[in-house]
Amino acid sequence: MKVLVTGVKGQLGYDVMHELEKRGIRAVGVDIEDMDITDAESVNRVISGENPDAVIHCAAYTAVDAAEDNEELCRRINRDGTQNVANVCKGLDIKMVYISTDYVFNGEGDKFWEPDDLRAPNSVYGQTKYEGELAVQNTLDKYFIVRISWAFGKNGKNFIKTMLKLAETKDSLTVVSDQIGSPTYTYDLAGLLVDMVQTDKYGIYHATNEGICSWYEFACAIFKEAGIDITVKPVSSAEYAAKAKRPLNSRLSKEKLSENGFERLPDWQDALKRYISAEKE
């Protein structure tokens, strides 16, 4: 099998490439300097030239607040770029994995979102990722849409790195406590995606580490695991001004993974422990 991975400079693309290589699967990694996903001709030339069996599409515009001021660029990457990739996958009759987000839901209530629940995003980022989902669904039969939340990994920016950096110069921090969800360790997720792409169990899935927490609880756990003594104060989303509206409820049901025989990811606390340990090496 041969798999092309987009966005290999990001957290997930980096880990997916390493997972494929670890398993002896032929992997081709590209980023913007190799293939500009917003350029249909570039996408066709590169993917057709490699002629893979599948594409794992990790490239995306993910700056949630900046997206509110850069809607056109965000849409060009998340919707149009995804459409370009999907079009080539259709032409080659190959599988596509599209990474999506909890932001496609309105984030209200306290239920666990099911893969087929109504999508009603509240932000530019969420809307453009939803439009990317539609591009995949309306173009392909052989697709996996995998929604994740609160991603962290070795390669790139993430909440854990931000917290640890802030702790170097501050003795107290405020973190929102009314947004509930599940962290996703991209190292663990990469293993699942590689398992998934080798099957024909197509459809929409949710994939995060097991267990739920608030950002405040996540921050407290980070500092405890890192052995850092710092005061963390909980605040509401209303008190913490952000340009883009965040979902308060990002609980994602992963039952569909179990139903299709996929191994669910370990608890987020276990993932955090392994991540902090790896960062110290």
Secondary structure as GFF3:
##gff-version 3
##sequence-region A 1 281
A	DSSP	beta_strand	2	6	.	.	.	ID=ss1
A	DSSP	alpha_helix	11	22	.	.	.	ID=ss2
A	DSSP	beta_strand	26	30	.	.	.	ID=ss3
A	DSSP	alpha_helix	40	50	.	.	.	ID=ss4
A	DSSP	beta_strand	54	57	.	.	.	ID=ss5
A	DSSP	alpha_helix	64	67	.	.	.	ID=ss6
A	DSSP	alpha_helix	71	75	.	.	.	ID=ss7
A	DSSP	pi_helix	76	81	.	.	.	ID=ss8
A	DSSP	alpha_helix	82	92	.	.	.	ID=ss9
A	DSSP	beta_strand	95	101	.	.	.	ID=ss10
A	DSSP	three_ten_helix	102	104	.	.	.	ID=ss11
A	DSSP	alpha_helix	124	139	.	.	.	ID=ss12
A	DSSP	beta_strand	143	148	.	.	.	ID=ss13
A	DSSP	beta_strand	151	152	.	.	.	ID=ss14
A	DSSP	alpha_helix	159	166	.	.	.	ID=ss15
A	DSSP	beta_strand	172	176	.	.	.	ID=ss16
A	DSSP	beta_strand	180	181	.	.	.	ID=ss17
A	DSSP	beta_strand	184	185	.	.	.	ID=ss18
A	DSSP	alpha_helix	186	197	.	.	.	ID=ss19
A	DSSP	beta_strand	203	206	.	.	.	ID=ss20
A	DSSP	beta_strand	209	210	.	.	.	ID=ss21
A	DSSP	beta_strand	213	214	.	.	.	ID=ss22
A	DSSP	alpha_helix	215	226	.	.	.	ID=ss23
A	DSSP	beta_strand	231	235	.	.	.	ID=ss24
A	DSSP	alpha_helix	255	259	.	.	.	ID=ss25
A	DSSP	beta_strand	265	267	.	.	.	ID=ss26
A	DSSP	alpha_helix	268	280	.	.	.	ID=ss27
###
